[in-house]
Amino acid sequence: MKKPNDSAILQVYSRLPIIFNKGQGVYLYDTQGREYLDFGAGIAVNALGYGNTAFNTALKEQIDKLLHISNLYYNLPAIEAATKLAKASGLDRVFFTNSGAEACEGALKVAKKYAYEKGIKSPQIIAMKDSFHGRTLGALSVTGNSAYQKPFKPLLSGVKFARFNDIASVERLITPKTCAIMLETIQGEGGVTPASKEFLHAMRKLCDRHDMLLILDEIQCGMGRSGSMFAYEQYGIMPDIITTAKALGCGVPVGAFVLSQKVADLSLKPGDHGSTYGGNPFVCAAVSKVFDIFEELQLVQRVIKLTPSLTQVLQELCDRYDFLHSVRGKGFLQGVQIDPKSKIQAKHIVQLAIEEGLIILSASHNVLRFAPPLIITQEHIELMRQRLTRALDRVS
């Protein structure tokens, strides 16, 4: 693969030397016309795959109507999108952002304002080790990875890190100044690790007992990917705030934080937060249509139906190759842990896979990550097996 001329692009990504030109269904095509089966979905963004006619038509129609007017006025797509997102989440109030990182920034501001209204000075937040919430300074402050944080310190003060799925480690960090606990329902970048039911229930009880806010980051695991619209639905608890993005816009850059009415009443007021582009008519037309298509295609039900097959294929590959250790995850967010004793690197397998026409991802702790479009079929899972097997046979 010849490296393209990228002299004008800031080099903050280790990109593979491929230029994608178009997509259709669950396939991408490069400028040479080569086909790739996409089991990465733009890092869990393209839940509808590529070229969905109804989605594209809705965007084209909105372009001809109105792109932007600012949040000094209402627009119909924003009202429709907010109503659908609130209903899907079980929460009450929506603020649209431009990205997942901005959604996390907004959630942190809600928590700090909530503490301020209670008279707490210098509030503290508990986050999780191995977490990932974004690369803006606030989101980075609650991202439990020192390698990401080190060059940009000092970050937000008052953030303490507990061990994911370790209740005692959280309890030890609680003080009268603790205003919120923030975590991913399923850690994505940190290794595709779901929260245990016991852990998430304990977090809810701790927050209730100490009047703290439970913030769940569902940016990657939400929007149907886990087998429910939002992963926390499978745990039988309700958060106070969620953050969402990625598949919320299925390729259109939009995120949101969503909060309960109680928290809304006791936190942000006019003037406390804002966004020039957030929630403009174009992105909200995308969000509104995404919810419609999810329902029409019954995508959550499809994930539920096909998850056992995807998990079985990955488990069979683990059984076949000694350097693959175990499978974990939920729904269409699955991870394969490479044996910690092996010298084989996930990024090497990702490279071999793409040479075989298969796009997969890696995650921390040397994990292969699978996050396909939610429109895949049994045939696509079998094709993934075939192409990944060819790649794994080349590992040495």
Protein Blocks (a to p, Z undefined) as FASTA:
>chain_A
ZZddfklbccfbccdfdddfbdehjaccdfkopacddfklnnomlmnogoiaklmmmmmm
mmmmombgbjkbccfklmmmmmmmmmmnopabdcddfbfklmmmmmmmmmmmmmmmnopa
hiaddddehiafbjbfklmmmpccfklmmmmcccdehiacddehilklmmmmpcfklmbd
cddfbacknnopacdfklmmmmmmmmmmnopacdddfklmgghlnopablklmnopacfb
dcdefjlnoopacddddddfklmmmmccehjaccfkgopaklmmmmmmmmmmmmmnomml
mmmmmmmmmmmmmmmmmmmpmklmbdcdehjbdcddddfkbmbdfklmmmmmmmnopacd
ddehhiacddddfkbcfklmmmmmmmmmmmmmmgZZ
